[in-house]
Amino acid sequence: MPVSASLLPAAYPSRSGAGWITPAFDVAEIALPQMVQAIGSRVWSADGAEYIDFDNAGGAVLLGHRDPTVIAAVRLARSADERRGLDRYTADVADRIQAMAPGAEAAAFGADVSQAMRAALTAARLVTGRELVFACGSAVRAPPFPFGDLPALRRLLDMHSGDIAALVIAPCLRETAPGYLPAVQALAARYGAVLIFDETLSGFRVHEGGAQALHGVEADMAVFGDNLANGLPLGALIGRRDLVQVAQDNEHLGPDIASLAAAKAVLNKIATDPVISQLRIGGAEIQAEVTRLIRGAGLEEAVQIEGDPAALRMEFRPSALGATGVDAGQMQNVWTSECLAHRLFTLGAVNMSYAHGDREIGVLLTACEQAVERLALAVRRAVPSVDGPAGRRAAG
C-alpha cells in the first residue's frame, strides 16, 4: 500500500548528469532513485527496488515509516469531531511535551516547522525591540555564526551589541566541549538576545526532553518539527510563557488534528518503549565502527562522521589532504553509490529509526567498509605523494 506523500523522503537534491566520470575518482555519478512507498525501515523506488532507509525523510521519521500506532491514532483523530478534538489533542500534546522538556512553561503548535520558527522569531523581535537574528546549523535564513567557537560568538555579540534579537542554534550539530551550550546561553542572556534551539532534528530523537535535557540547558524557546509526528507536517514551539504568548498573539498557528494525533502517539511510545536508547545505542555502534574504518584508511582529515549518535551525518573535507581536483561532491558520490549498491538509501546522513535493528546496521557497516576502501583508493590516485594509508600524509 503506497505511503502518504507526507511520510516520504522529500526534496532530494537533483543528481543530474548521470554518467559523468571524475578524473581522479573514476566513478560515475548516478541518479538517486525516486521513492514511492515506505514501510518500517524500508523504502521502495518506482522500479520496485527495495532499500533500507537511513535518511528517514531527513530524520523526520522517528519510529519507522507507517508505524501502526501512529496510523491508528491518525485514523481515529480524523473520524472524530474535528473542532472539539483539535483542542483536546492540542492540550494533551502540550502537557506531554511540558512534562518532558526543560523550560517548557508553554507550548504552541503550527501547521509546519517553518510556521513555528517564524512565530518564534516574531516573538523574539517584538519582546526585545530588535531586528537582527544570527543562526548556526539551522535552516533559518540569517547571517551565520560558527558552531563551537565561543570567541567568535563573543566578537559577533560585541560588534552588534544592543541590536541582536535572537540567536538560533541547532544544538546537536556536532560534538563540542561540555560547557559550550551553557556558555552560549549565558552570552545570549548577557547581551539580551533570545536563545532559540532549532530542534527539528534533535528533538525527541537524542533525548526524551530534546537537546535541552541532554545538555542541561534551558533555551528561551525551542522549535520542534516533523519528527514529533513521525514525519507528518507539524511545528511545535515551547519555552518561556511570555514569549510563546506573544508568538500566538502575532502569528496565525494552525496545526492539523492528524499531525497532533500522530505526535501524541509518538510521545506515548517514547514514554513506554526504549525508543531513544535504541536509537542512540545503534547509532553509537555505527559511529564507533565507521570512525575506526576511516582512521584505519588514514582518511580522518578528509572524512568524518559528525553529530549525535541518533542523527549522524558524513562530512567530506578532501582539501585537508591537499587533493587538487577532488571536491566534497566527488567523495560523497562514492559514498552514496556504494550505499545504493548495497540497497541502502542515504544522502550522507545516518538517521536512526526505531524500526532499525542489527540486520540493518550490519548492512550499513558493510557498505561503509567498502565505501571507505573506494575513497582511500580514489585519494591515493588524486594525491600520489600520500605516504602510507591514504591521506595519512600529503606532500607540502
N, C-alpha and C positions, 0 to 999 in steps of 0.2 A: 504494500500500500504506500503510495507516494507520501512523503512528509510535506507538511505545510512549508511554504516559502520562508516563513519567519524562523524556522528551525534549521534552515540550510546555511552552510557557509556562504557568505555574500561578499560581493565587491572584491573578488580576487584580482590581483594585478594582471594586466594583459601580458601574455608572453608571445608577442608577435614575432615574425621572422623565424619560425621553426625551421631548423635545418642548418643554420649558420654555424661555422666552426671557429673556435678561438685558436689562434696560432699556438699559444703556449699550452693550452689545456686539452686540445684535441677532443672536445666534447660537443656534441650537437645540442643546441637548445631545443627543448620540446615544449609543445603547448600543454598547459595544465588541463586535465580533464574537467568537464563541467558536471558537477554532482547534481543528481536529480532525486535521490532517495537516501534516507538515513535512518538507521535503527541501532540503538545501543552504541557500540564503539565502531560501527561500520557505516560506510557511505558507498553509494553505487553511482557510477558515471552513466552517461547517456547510452554508451555502448554495452552496458551490462556488467562492466568490470567492478569487482568488489575491492574496497580499500579499508584498511584500519585508519581511523581518523584521529590524528593528533593535532589537528588545527582546531576542531570543535568551534567553528564559527568565530574564530579569533579569541577563543576562550569563553565565549558566552554560554556554551553548553556545559553544564557542571555535572549533571547526573548521568549523562548519556542521552543520545537522541531518542525522542519519543518515550521518555521514561513513563511506565504505566501509571504511577501515582500522579504524575503531572497531567497526563492525558485525561485521567478520570476526573481530576479536580477541575480542569478546564471545561469538560463537558457538563459537569454539574453546575458550574457557575453560569454557563450560557443558557441553561434550562431554567434558571431561577428568575425571579422578578428583578430586572437589572437595576432599577433605581434604588430599591431597598438593599439589594445585595451589594452594590458598589460601596455604599457607606460601611456596611458590615465588614467587607473584605479589607477596605482601607484601614479601619480601626484594628482589625486582627493582625495585619501585616506590620502596621506601625508598632503595635505592642510587642510583637516578637523581635523586631529589629532593635527597639529601645532596650529590651532585656539583654540583648547580645552585645551591642556596640557601645563602647565607652563614649560618654559625652553626648549621647543622643537624647537631648531633652525634648526634641520634637522631630517629626518626620512628615514629609510631603512627597507626593508621587506625581510623575508626569508621564506622558504617552511614550517618551523615549528618553535616552540619556542626554541627548542634546538639549531637550527642553528643561530637564532638571539642572544641567550645568548652566544654562542661560539664566535660570532663576537664581542660582547661587551667586553668579557674577553680578546680577542686578541688585541683589540684596547687599552684597559687599560694597558696591559703589554707592548705593543710597545711604547706608549706615555710616560709611566713612566720609562721604562727601568728596571722594577722589575718583579718578578715572583709570589710572594705569593698572594693568594686570601683567604679571610675568608668570610663565609656565615652564614646567620641566617634566618631560616624558608624557605629557597629556596632549590630546587632540585639540585642545583649546588653541584658537588662533591668537597668539600673543607672543611678544618677544620672549626668547628662552633664557633660562639660567642653567648653569651646568650642575648635574647631579653629583652630590658628594663633595663639592668644592665650597666649603664654608667661607674662606677668604673672598672668593669671587662673589658670593652672595652678599657678604657684608659691603663690598665695594659698590655693588649694584644698589643696595638699600641706602648707602650714604649718598650716592650720586643723585638718587631720586627721593631723598628724604621728604616726607610730607605729601608725596604725590601718589604713592602706591596703594591701591585699594585692596588688592589680593595677590597672594602667591598661590599658584595651583601646582601641585606636585603629585606624580604617580609614585607612591611611597615604596613600591617593591620593584622598581625599575632594575636595580641590581643590588648586590650586597654592598653595604657600607660599614663604616665604623659604628659600633653600637650607639654612640651618642649623637649621631648625625641628625636624625629626625627630631629628637628633643631640642637640639640646638637650633634647627630651623624654626621650630615652634617658638622658642624663646626670642629669636630675632624678629619674627613676624609680630609678636606681641610688643617688643621694644619699639618698633617703628610704626605701630598702629595699623598694620596690614592684616587683613583677614586671611587665615590659613585654610585652604581648601584641599582636601585629599581627593584626588581622582582615583576612585576605587572601582572603575569599570571593569578591570581585570582582577584585581586582588581581592575585592570584596566577597566575603563568604567562600573564598577559594583558599586563601592562605591561613585563615583562622575563622572560627565561628563569629567573631566580632570584627572581622576585617583586619587591615593592616594596623589600625589604631590599637586594637587589642594585642596584636602580635608584638608591636614595638613599644607598647606602653605610652602612647602619645595621643592626646585628645586634640584633634583639629577643631577649628571653629565650625567648619562644615565638612561633610563628606558626601560624595556623589557616587551612587552605585548604578549599574546598568543591567543589561540583559541577562547576565549570569545569575542575577537574583531570581529570574523567572525561567531559567533553563533555556534561554535563547529567544523567548518571546519578548517583544519590544516593551521595555519598561525603564523608567528613570526614577531613582529614589534619592531624595535629599534629606540628610539628617544633620543634626547639630544643635547649636545654641537656639533656644526658643525664640529670641528676638529676631535673629537672622532668618530663621525658617518662616516666621510670621510675615516678615517683610517680603520674602520671596513669594509667598502665597498671595499676598495682597497686590502684588505688582506684576505677576506673570500668570497667565491662564494655564493651569496644570490640569490635564485631563487624562488620567490613566484608564486603560481598558480593563473591564472586570475580569476577562480571561487571563490577562497578564498578572493581575493581583492574585487570582486563584492559583496560578502556577507558582507565584512567589510564596504563597502560604504553604503549598505542598513541598517546595524546596526547603523552606525553613523547618518544616516539620521533620523532614527526612534528615536534615543536618543535626537536629536535636536528638534523634533516636538511633541513627546509624553512624558508623565510623567514617563518614564521608571525607571529612577534612584530613584525618590521619591517613586514610588510604591514598588520597591524592599526594600528600606530602611524602609518605614513605616510598611510594612508587617513583615519584619524581626525584627524590634524593638518590635512589638507586641508579636512575638514568644519569643524573648529574655526575655522580661519582665515576661511573663507568666511562662515560663519554669524555670526561676530563682526563681519565687515565689513558684513553686511546689517543687523545690529542697530544698529551705530553710525551707518550711513547713514540709518536711520529715526529716530535720536535716542532709541532705547529702551534704551540701555546701563545706565541706572539701574534699569530695571524688569525687563529680561530679560538673562540671562547664560547662557553655555554653560560649564559647570564640569567639572572632573575631568581625568583623564589622557586623551590622545587615543584610547586603545584602549577607554575606557569613559567616555563623556561623558554629561552629562545637562543638561537645560534647567532653569533656576531662574527663577521668576517672582516679582518683588517690586513689584507695582504701587503699593504705599503710598509708594514713593520718589518717585512723580510727584505725590503728593497727590490721587490719583484716588479721591475719595469714592464708595463704592458699587461699586468694582471690586475683586475679590479674585483671588488667585492661581489659584483653581479656574476662574474665568471665562477667564483668559488661557490656561491650559493647555487648556481646552476648544477654544478657537480653534485652537491648535496641533495638537491631536490630530485634530480634524475635518478640517483641511487635509491632514494626513498620510494619513488614511484615504481622502480623496477622490483622492489620488494612489496609492492601493493600497500604502501603507506602514503597517506595524504598529509602533508605538512608544508607550510610555506617558510620553514625555518624556525617555527615555534614548536614547543612540545607542551601543549596544554592538556594536562591530565583531566580525565573524567572518571566518575565513579564506576563506569562501565569497563574501564581498562583493568586487565588482570595480568598475571605472569606471562601468559602466552603473547599478549600484545606487546608487553615490554620487551620480551625476548626477540620478537621480530624487529622491533625498532633498534635494539642494540646490535643485531646482526647487520642491519642496513647501515648503522653508524660506523661500524668497524670497516666495512668495505668502502664507505664514503671517505673516511679518513685515509685509507690506503690510496685511493684515487687522488685525493687532494695532495698527499705527500708526493706522489709521483709527478703530478702536474707542477708543483712548486719546484721540484728538482729540475724539471725541464725549463721552467721560467727563470730559475736562478742557478745556473750551472756551477757557480762558485760555492754553493752551500756545502759545508763540510760536515759529514756525519749525518744524523737523522735530518730529514727535510726541515729547513727553516731554523735549525739549531744555531747556525752561524752564517750570516751572509757577508760577503766581502764589502769592505767600505764602511 
